[in-house]
Every structure is written in structure tokens, then in C-alpha cells.
């Protein structure tokens, strides 16, 4: 497999420019086998970061890629999560004004798609969701908020998402859900179970259900 690689810090190498199928197939392969000395890998939007025990040359990792064959089809996943949402977000009115839609149209358009979790990041349990209708694509806010509450349903750029923990953020807030995406208590201990810590994982599907 030919893939673009570059050094990333003292012990890291980054595979970048991956398609969704390549990235998902690579991570499935890494569950079975890893390059010698690789202690951790981190999945990104179109990247996979390899962290090694010590510095490794790009050419060494390139040789490992030459010796593997990635799956040619995506893994079938049936994890569909329905998240009930109260659409009373602080930015609902401004999103309607910026897009030329009514507030009810924003809600209808946002809740219509079946979204896909493309990647996880930014904060524990936060997911970047593909599938947002282009009519709701907006730049992030010029002045991010210093604190957004967990459960806040938001949009930013071409993605939708749900804030999993209290944190700063610059996305537009449309509403809120009571569903817990990250369980800090389950994350304690030497070997926590990721499925108990995080509700979502890459490849999962999400639909938003408006409620009063």
C-alpha cells in the first residue's frame, strides 16, 4: 500500500491524506498487527498517527505498509443511535438568519439526515458527524464561547456534533440532548472498556429526534 507519511514529533509518524475506506481499513488491520515498536495509534479525520517506543525512520514504516494488504470494503456496522433533541439552542435564531431559513426549517433540515461518525477528537467522546445538509454549512463563530455544556447539539463548518463534556467551543448551538456520550467513571482503572466509556465510535450512525 502506498501512503503519504511524515515525521510527527520525536517518536511519531503520521499517515495522512487517507480516504475514509483507507483509514478504516488501516485501523482494522492495526487491531490484528502493528509495526514493530508501535505502542499506540491515533485515528484522525483522514490520518492515522503511529507512536513508537523510540524514533523510527519514515522509510521503515513505509516498508511495513508495503507488506500489508488493507480490506477493500468497509466494515458493516449496524450501530444506529437515536438522540432526542430539544431545539432551543442559543444560536438557533442566528443560524436561521445566516442561512435564510426559518427556525423550524433549520430544525427539520438538521434532524433529517442519518449521520455517520467520521472521527472522534477535540474532547473525550466528541464526534465529528458527516451528513450535514450543505444549506447549514457555516463557518465557526468568530468568538468561541469559554464554556459549552455537555449534551449541546451543534454545527460547525460541514459537520454536526454533540459536546460530550463541558468545554470551550466555537460551533453554533442548535439544541441539547440528555444522552451521555462520555462516562468518566467508566474510564477509571488500568484497562477501561472503551465501549463503556464512549457511547459512539467511528462508523456509528446517528439520527436526531426533535422533542418538546
Secondary structure, DSSP 8 states (H G I E B T S, - for coil): ---EEEEETTTEEEEES--HHHHHHHHHHHHH---TTEEEEEE-SS-EEEEESS---HHHHHHHHHT----SS------EEEEEEE---TTHHHHHHHHT--HHHHHHHHHHS-EEEEEE-SSTT-EEEE---GGG-B---SS-EEEE-TTEEEEEBTEEEE--SSEEE-SEEEEE-----B-TGGG-SSS--HHHHBS--TT-EEEEEEE-
